[in-house]
Amino acid sequence: MAISIRDKTTDPAKIVATLKSDQKVAARLSNYDLKPVYTRSTVNSGPSFVTEDNIAPVQKYAGSYR
């Protein structure tokens, strides 16, 4: 939503391209082990499930953020 407002666009392709090219976003995704799914019209960032395979980042940040 912030990109949409900042860049004055509602074009999902432009928003996704901006997200994918932003190094700060890439670092944040990597840091928190997030794996959004980009489609032609949306960015699906959830729901997410905690499993034995991905519990490490959850444990690392548990209680730090709401």
N, C-alpha and C positions, 0 to 999 in steps of 0.2 A: 504494500500500500504506500509506503514511504517513497519508493521509486516512482510509482504512478503519479504521485502528487509532485514530487521534485521535477520529474521530466515531463510533466503535463501530458501523459499518455495513458491510454487504457488498452493499448495493444499488447496482448500477452507475450507475443514473440519478442518485442522490444524489451519488456520487463525481464523475461527469462534470459535474454542475451546479456543484459546489464548484470544480472545476478551471477551468471556464469563467468563473466570477465572481471568481476570485482575481487581483488586479492584479499581484502579484509573479510569478505563473505567466505571465500575459500578457506582462509585460516580459521575462521570461527567454526565452520562445518567440520573441519579436520580436528580441531581442538576438542569439540564436544562429540565427535564421532557421529555426526548427523549425516543422513543420506537422503536428501529430498528427491522426489521423483518429478522431473520436469516433463510436462506434456505441452501440446500446442496451445492449450488454453488455460492451464493452471500450473501451480507449483504445489504439489502435495507434500506437506511436511508432517503429516500425521494421519491416523494415530500411530503411536509407536508402542512397542511392547518390549519389556525388559525380559531377557532370557539369560541363560548361563553364558551364551556366546557374547553378549554385549553388556554385561553387568559392570565391568571395570569403570567405564566413564560415569555411569550412574552412581556408583559408590563414591567415586572421587569427588563429585559435586553435590552429593546428597547433603541437604541442610544449608548449602551455600546460597541457593537461589530458591525462589518460590515456584 
